[in-house]
Amino acid sequence: MPLPAQKKRARGSILSLEGYIAILAIVSIFAHLVLRYLIPGYQAISLYPLYLTLAVGGSILVFDLLRKLIALDFGSDLLAGMSIVTAVLLEQYLAGALVVLMLSGGQTLENYAVSTASKMLQALAKRAPTTAHRKKEGGIEDITVEQIAIGDTILIFPHEICPVDGEVIDGHGVMDESYLTGEPFLISKAPGSAVLSGSINTDASLTITATKLAQDSRYAKIMQVMSESEQKRPRMRRLADQLGAWYTPIAIVIAILAWVISGHSIRFLAVLVIATPCPLLIAIPVAIIGSISLCARRGILIKNPIVMEQIDQCRTMIFDKTGTLTYGKPTLIDQTTYHNNDPQEVLKLAASMERYSKHPLAVAVLEKAASENIPLIDVKHINESKGEGLQGTVDGHEVIITSRKLLSKIGLEKEVTLLPQGMGLECVVLVDHQLAAHYRFRDSPRADSHSFIEHLLPKHGIKKSMIISGDREEEVRYLADAVGITEVYASKSPEEKVDIVVQETKRAKTAYLGDGINDAPALMMATVGIAFGRDSDITAEAAGAVVMESTLEKVDEFFHISKRMRTIALQSAFGGMILSVFGMGIAAFGLLPPVAGAITQEVIDVVVILNSLRTIWQPSVMTDMHSNK
């Protein structure tokens, strides 16, 4: 639970308030031990460093204790605050300083790993363009994006980020919109094509006319949704707080009964000393930090430790399509030829042409030709006119690779009726002004997608799996059928993704797996957000965990490490608390004085910490994706 001043200070400083208190406690305890045991003649002042820690750190915790009592919030640190007061009253200053260190140190470790929303918004703002090149009579002027007006003519240089939504009026190139739309590929642009702010231009200049103001464009909308998502994001209770909610009242009741029945206040203090929730304050953070270390060695970065506690409780798994369940790379899956054309001969002509194209489907055609060992031949008079497709002469044949929309323009209206209907990614090949072939492409599912989906219910208790994608309905449905998912939401914007995730999270805890900027707001609103791959800094900042390798086996490893962490943490917490409750009973009967109780508590601490340290070691089995039967 954050201390009162944490929210104000954590974002603007290297260390949070708890961090400075933890450093003070470490220095004070070290100074106390040195003065008392190593430097003769200084025992009389050896308590002064402990006084300082208790006066500064202890007073802040006591203030927080009063706030919690007023709010009826019985967390694990409530009992720790009471233990500090008890230690001061008993003149057990070293024990009190240790409690200060345990509480502030555990929170500092968590704060260090947590990624704040301010970092996400800073990363978004850093990526956003701040200037634009506006054409005017006599030249080009550089202006801020806020100065762009609807109808302005804007020049986008190679490798620049588009500053505003607009429409291409001059130029022919390719833009990467995958972060914004969820579409898996680079998108060709020609006059009349729409462009989105935040998309990345490749190596050809484009001239556009602005159709929206900068604050109304797609990239600004994503930043707005991100900010709103952070404000609405529900706070997840830590495991220690959940357990402390019932452990703390039990300890207080036992302590009060011991005082009332015996009439000796010393028994109240003795019970609280042994009741100090060290199994919660130390054992659980140790288990989490050990698991975070193991995750890092396995290529999984934990941005927010709470996801380690929550993932095993998730019952709904939500996937983005592109780059998560698929490879994000088109492949040629179907070749339909017409007018008795030989498929391999048409493929040879098309692949020979595609060597000179920047179109995203060109690579798929070339890879298909290579897989069939088809040799490429020379091309003459190659030309890729604006919005007209690729044209050239190959082996004496006039070859055109274009879209079905352009067939009517070149007098082939009747040929359009021969093409399959409802296609997604496609192109047509004309040879000597006659329809020769129709090619269909698809973003292939990952090899491990089906086995991963199939094992989620029996191995991890995921009762519902669903896809939310910005891609076309047909492509998403195809993928869903291939991997075994029945619930599908296609053509969804980042705002719509957030709404769906919020509704699902109200029904059950959710895990969201995505890899693009368009997934960032949804990643924030899910119970657990998992960023897939290392291509987007924005997604990594929004997620609680980042799987650095693009394989679903690593996601499964994250599930297993987290489940093991929770199991070991609960073992340590419950085991330690049971031993503490047993010790409280002995202390309540006057058989365990405060000093002996403090020593007993330390023994319990050592046992539960050693058990928690098991999370650091890698188990023999890290994934069970292929053994779910």
SULQUIBEL-V236065 format. One record per backbone hydrogen bond with DSSP energy under -1.0 kcal/mol. CO is the residue of the C=O (numbers start at 0). NH is the residue of the N-H. Records with the same first field share a line. If there is no record, write none. Layout:
# SULQUIBEL-V236065
CO=NH, NH
This chain:
# SULQUIBEL-V236065
2=5
4=8
5=9
15=19
16=20
17=21
18=22
19=23
20=24
21=25
22=26
23=27
24=28
25=29
26=30
27=31
28=32
29=33
30=34
31=35
32=36
33=37, 38
38=41
44=47
46=50
47=51
48=52
49=53
50=54
51=55
52=56, 57
55=59
56=60
57=61
58=62
59=63
60=64
61=65
62=66
63=67
64=68
65=69
66=70
67=72
72=74
76=80
77=81
78=82
79=83
80=84
81=85
82=86
83=87
84=88
85=89
86=91
87=90
90=92
91=95
92=96
93=97
94=98
95=99
96=100
97=101
98=102
99=103
100=104
101=105
102=106
103=107
104=108
105=109
106=110
107=111
108=112
109=113
115=119
116=120
117=121
118=122
119=123
120=124
121=125
122=126
123=127
129=144
131=142
132=154
133=140
135=138
138=135
140=133
142=131
143=146
144=147
148=151
151=209
152=134
153=207
155=205
156=159
159=200
161=197
164=210, 211
165=194
166=208
167=191
169=206
172=188
173=201
174=186
175=199
176=179, 180
177=181
178=517
186=174
188=172
189=192
192=167
194=165
195=198
198=161
199=175
201=158
205=155
206=168, 169
207=153
208=166
209=150
212=215
213=216
216=220
217=221
218=222
219=223
220=224
221=225
222=226
223=227
224=228
225=229
226=230
227=231
228=232
237=241
238=242
239=243
240=244
242=245, 246
243=247
245=249
246=250
247=251
248=252
249=253
250=254
251=255
252=256
253=257
254=258
255=259
256=260
257=261
258=262
263=266
264=268
265=269
266=270
267=271
268=272
269=273
270=274
275=277
276=280
277=281, 282
281=285
282=286
283=287
284=288
285=289
286=290
287=291
288=292
289=293
290=294
291=295
292=296
293=297
294=299
295=298
298=547
300=545
303=306
304=307
305=309
306=310
309=312
310=313
314=462, 463
315=510
316=465
317=512
318=467
320=323, 324, 325
324=445
330=441
333=439
335=437
337=340
341=345
342=346
343=347
344=348
345=349
346=350
347=351
348=352
349=353
352=355
353=356
358=361
360=364
361=365
362=366
363=367
364=368
365=369
366=370
367=371
368=373
369=372
379=392
382=390
384=387
389=400
390=382
391=398
392=379
393=396
396=393
397=431
398=391
399=429
400=389
401=427
402=405
403=406
406=411
407=410
414=417
415=418
424=440
426=438
427=401
428=435, 436
429=399
433=430
435=337
436=428
437=335
438=426
439=332, 333
441=330
443=326
445=448
447=451
448=452
449=453
450=454
452=455
454=458
455=459, 461
456=460
463=316
465=318
466=488
468=491
470=490
471=475
472=476
473=477
474=478
475=479
476=480
477=481
478=482
479=483, 484
486=466
488=468
492=496
493=497
494=498
495=499
496=500
497=501
498=502
499=503
500=504
501=505
503=507
508=314, 315
509=527
510=317
511=529
512=319
513=531
515=518
516=519
518=522
519=523
520=524
521=525
527=511
528=543, 544
529=513
530=546
535=539
536=540
537=541
538=542
543=302, 303
544=530
545=300
546=532
548=550
550=553
551=555
552=556
553=557
554=558
555=559
556=560
557=561
558=562
559=563
560=564
561=565
562=566
563=567
564=568
565=569
566=570
567=571
568=572
569=573
570=574
571=575
572=576
573=577
574=578
575=579
576=580
577=581
578=582
579=583
580=584
581=585
582=586
583=587
584=588
585=590
586=589
592=596
593=597
594=598
595=599
596=600
597=601
598=602
599=603
600=604
601=605
602=606
603=607
604=608
605=609
606=610
607=611
608=612
610=613
611=614
612=615
623=626
